[in-house]
């Protein structure tokens, strides 16, 4: 951490969202699109440790409120603990995160994730490249009779371009495989397979934030999710677009 820099940060995004397939990630099988109001709060603290080692604590909160499908309104909160080590242009980090997610006001799932990450700051530029692994345990907590406890493993990469006024562009690509305890036959489809539900997902995204001032800006992001599953209702392509104002400290 640079001497004299502020160890705290906070950001708030408020905007509109378009989702081409609402409910696809919750088992509703509803392919209709919808718009929503979305809010994202992020806050963190970088421990002022001298030398090559570092420590970061983060909180993230997300909520959306749909126009037509309020049964899919999501509230997702996460906390993470991230030891770090820096060597030259490379930073090694190991975030440990806990997610607590609600859908329509009821507990949906808890998730525990570890993401070993290697970040490279490109010399003499304002650019960075990160590669990371993803390992998660999903604890299903909803009222459904389906046992959707699961385990996920994946990899991802990201490229970030920073500008002098603190604006930035981030491109990312993730792959993840998730195996659930629920069986294919449990979903009430025409299949009689007793194999466990197995999903593969690829997520490509771009996130842009432009700062008018130190504290006020605008943002837009786009994500494309391609999901392949042995349960038909989880075979889909999904487009999510969001834009709005961004406040930061």
C-alpha positions in Angstrom: 0.0 0.0 0.0 1.3 3.4 -0.9 2.3 5.7 2.0 -0.3 8.4 2.6 -3.1 6.7 0.6 -6.6 6.3 2.0 -7.0 2.7 3.3 -10.8 2.9 3.0 -13.0 2.9 -0.1 -16.7 2.8 -0.8 -18.8 2.9 -4.0 -22.5 2.9 -4.8 -24.1 2.2 -8.1 -27.8 2.9 -8.9 -29.3 2.1 -12.3 -31.5 0.2 -14.6 -31.1 -3.4 -15.7 -32.3 -5.5 -18.6 -32.3 -9.3 -18.3 -33.2 -11.4 -21.3 -34.0 -14.5 -19.2 -35.3 -13.7 -15.8 -35.3 -16.6 -13.3 -33.0 -18.9 -15.3 -30.5 -19.0 -12.5 -33.2 -19.9 -9.9 -34.8 -22.9 -11.5 -38.0 -21.1 -12.6 -37.4 -22.0 -16.3 -39.0 -18.7 -17.3 -37.5 -17.4 -20.5 -39.2 -14.0 -20.5 -37.2 -10.8 -20.3 -37.7 -8.0 -17.8 -36.3 -4.7 -16.6 -35.3 -3.9 -13.0 -33.9 -1.3 -10.7 -30.5 -2.4 -9.5 -28.3 -1.2 -6.6 -24.7 -2.2 -5.8 -22.8 -1.2 -2.7 -19.1 -2.0 -2.2 -16.8 -1.0 0.6 -13.4 -2.1 1.8 -10.3 -1.6 3.8 -6.7 -2.2 2.8 -4.7 -2.8 5.9 -1.8 -0.2 6.0 1.0 -2.9 6.2 4.5 -2.0 5.2 6.5 -4.3 3.0 5.5 -6.9 0.5 2.6 -8.4 2.4 -0.9 -7.0 2.4 -4.4 -7.7 3.7 -7.7 -6.6 2.3 -11.3 -6.8 3.7 -14.3 -6.2 1.4 -18.0 -6.1 1.6 -20.4 -6.2 -1.4 -24.1 -5.9 -1.5 -26.4 -6.2 -4.5 -30.2 -5.9 -4.9 -32.6 -5.8 -7.8 -36.3 -5.1 -8.0 -38.0 -6.4 -11.2 -40.9 -4.7 -13.0 -42.9 -7.8 -13.8 -41.2 -10.8 -12.1 -40.8 -9.7 -8.5 -40.6 -13.3 -7.4 -37.1 -13.2 -8.7 -35.9 -10.1 -6.8 -32.4 -10.8 -5.5 -30.5 -9.6 -2.5 -26.9 -10.9 -2.4 -24.4 -9.9 0.2 -20.8 -11.0 0.5 -17.8 -10.5 2.7 -14.2 -11.4 1.8 -10.8 -11.7 3.5 -7.8 -11.4 1.1 -4.2 -12.0 2.1 -1.8 -10.6 -0.5 1.9 -10.7 -1.4 3.6 -8.4 -3.9 6.8 -9.1 -5.8 7.7 -6.6 -8.4 4.9 -6.2 -10.9 3.1 -9.4 -9.6 0.6 -9.6 -6.8 -0.5 -13.0 -5.4 -3.7 -13.0 -3.5 -6.1 -15.5 -1.9 -9.6 -14.1 -1.4 -11.9 -16.1 0.9 -15.5 -15.1 0.4 -18.9 -15.8 2.0 -22.1 -15.0 0.1 -25.6 -14.8 1.7 -28.3 -14.6 -1.0 -32.1 -14.1 -0.8 -34.7 -14.4 -3.5 -38.1 -12.7 -3.0 -37.2 -12.0 0.6 -36.5 -15.6 1.5 -33.0 -17.2 2.0 -31.9 -18.8 -1.2 -28.4 -20.1 -0.5 -25.1 -19.6 1.3 -21.9 -19.9 -0.7 -18.2 -20.2 0.4 -15.6 -19.4 -2.2 -11.8 -19.4 -2.5 -10.2 -17.6 -5.5 -6.4 -17.8 -5.8 -5.4 -14.9 -8.0 -2.3 -13.7 -9.8 -2.3 -10.0 -11.0 0.3 -8.5 -13.3 0.7 -4.8 -13.6 2.0 -4.0 -17.1 5.1 -1.8 -16.7 4.9 1.8 -17.7 1.2 1.6 -18.4 -2.1 1.9 -16.5 -3.1 -1.7 -17.3 -3.4 -4.9 -15.4 -4.1 -8.6 -16.2 -5.4 -11.1 -13.6 -5.9 -14.8 -13.8 -7.7 -16.7 -11.1 -9.2 -20.0 -10.0 -12.7 -20.5 -8.5 -13.7 -23.0 -5.9 -17.1 -22.9 -4.2 -19.3 -24.8 -1.9 -23.1 -24.0 -2.3 -25.3 -24.6 0.7 -29.0 -24.6 -0.6 -31.2 -22.9 2.0 -34.5 -22.2 0.1 -37.9 -23.8 0.8 -37.8 -26.0 -2.3 -37.8 -29.8 -1.8 -34.9 -30.0 -4.3 -31.5 -30.6 -2.7 -29.5 -28.1 -4.7 -26.4 -28.2 -2.5 -23.4 -28.1 -4.9 -19.7 -27.7 -5.6 -18.2 -25.5 -8.3 -14.8 -25.2 -9.8 -13.6 -22.9 -12.5 -11.1 -20.4 -13.9 -11.2 -16.9 -15.1 -9.2 -13.9 -16.4 -9.6 -10.2 -16.5 -8.0 -7.2 -18.2 -8.3 -3.7 -16.7 -7.4 -0.4 -18.2 -7.2 2.6 -15.9 -7.4 6.3 -16.8 -5.9 9.3 -15.0 -9.4 10.5 -13.7 -10.0 7.1 -12.1 -12.2 5.9 -14.9 -11.7 2.3 -16.0 -12.6 -0.4 -18.4 -12.7 -4.1 -17.3 -13.0 -7.1 -19.6 -13.5 -10.6 -18.1 -14.1 -14.2 -19.1 -15.0 -17.0 -16.7 -15.6 -20.7 -17.0 -17.3 -22.7 -14.2 -18.5 -26.2 -13.7 -21.1 -26.9 -10.9 -22.3 -30.3 -9.8 -25.4 -30.4 -7.6 -26.8 -33.1 -5.3 -30.2 -32.9 -7.0 -30.7 -35.4 -9.8 -32.0 -34.7 -13.3 -35.2 -36.6 -12.6 -35.9 -34.4 -9.6 -36.7 -31.4 -11.8 -39.9 -32.9 -13.1 -38.9 -32.9 -16.7 -39.5 -35.7 -19.2 -36.0 -37.1 -18.4 -35.8 -40.1 -16.0 -32.1 -39.8 -15.6 -30.8 -40.3 -12.0 -27.5 -38.5 -12.8 -26.8 -35.4 -10.7 -27.5 -32.0 -12.3 -24.3 -30.8 -13.9 -23.9 -27.3 -15.3 -21.1 -25.7 -17.4 -21.2 -21.9 -17.7 -19.2 -19.4 -19.6 -19.6 -15.7 -18.7 -18.1 -12.9 -20.8 -18.4 -9.4 -19.5 -17.4 -5.8 -20.0 -17.7 -3.1 -17.3 -17.0 0.6 -18.0 -17.0 3.4 -15.4 -16.4 7.0 -16.3 -15.7 9.6 -13.6 -17.0 13.2 -14.1 -15.5 14.2 -10.7 -13.6 12.4 -7.9 -16.9 11.3 -6.4 -19.5 11.2 -9.3 -19.5 9.1 -12.4 -21.6 6.9 -14.7 -21.3 3.2 -15.5 -22.5 0.6 -17.9 -21.9 -3.1 -18.1 -22.9 -6.1 -20.2 -22.7 -9.8 -19.5 -23.4 -12.8 -21.7 -23.9 -16.1 -19.9 -23.9 -19.4 -21.9 -25.1 -22.3 -19.7 -25.0 -25.9 -20.7 -26.7 -28.4 -18.5 -28.1 -32.0 -18.4 -31.3 -30.3 -17.1 -33.1 -28.7 -20.0 -34.3 -25.6 -18.2 -30.7 -24.7 -17.5 -29.6 -24.8 -21.1 -29.7 -21.2 -22.2 -28.0 -18.0 -23.4 -28.6 -14.9 -21.3 -27.9 -11.2 -21.9 -27.7 -8.8 -19.0 -27.3 -5.0 -19.5 -27.0 -2.4 -16.8 -26.3 1.3 -16.7 -26.7 4.2 -14.2 -24.8 6.6 -11.9 -21.8 5.7 -9.8 -20.8 7.4 -6.5 -17.4 6.6 -4.9 -15.3 7.6 -2.0 
